Amino acid sequence: MRADYDNILIDSPPVLAVSDVRAIGQACDAILLSVAPATTSRAQFGQVLREFSSLNVQVTGLVMSDLGSARKQTNAGGQPCGAYARYYDV
């Protein structure tokens, strides 16, 4: 695809939920990590960075998403919510 396109953007599932990101990350030129502060704890963020580091994959940039919800967060401690909550082992 590199021959036909200047940029290819791959949107993948959460890093801690599935292993797709680990395989995809090694074939990418750059990785932008999207983090929602209202649902991502510091421990989870650290675990994600360690995952990439253990694979020798460097995170190029960080995208802070869903900042409006961070202000409205009622779940003190920022525990993960939604369909992927059971996959987080933190």
Residue, then its C-alpha position, 0 to 999 in steps of 0.5 A: m500500500r505504501a506505493d499507492y498512498d502517502n499516508i495510511l491510518i490504522d485504527s485498532p482496538p485498545v492495546l490492553a484488550v487485544s494483541d492486534v496492536r502488538a503485531i500491527g505496531q511493528a509494521c508501522d512508521a509511527i504510532l499515535l496513542s489515543v488516551a481518554p483521561a476519564t477512562t484510562s488510569r495512570a497504571q493502564f497508561g504505564q502498562v501500555l507504554r511498557e507493552f510497546s517498549s517490550l516490543n521495541v516499538q516507540v510511541t511517536g505521539l499522544v492524542m488526548s481524547d474525550l476531554g469533556s468526559a474527564r471533567k464530568q467523571t463521577n467514578a473516582g479513580g478513573q476505572p475503565c468503563g465500557a465493553y473492554a473493562r474486563y480486559y484491563d488487568v490493573 
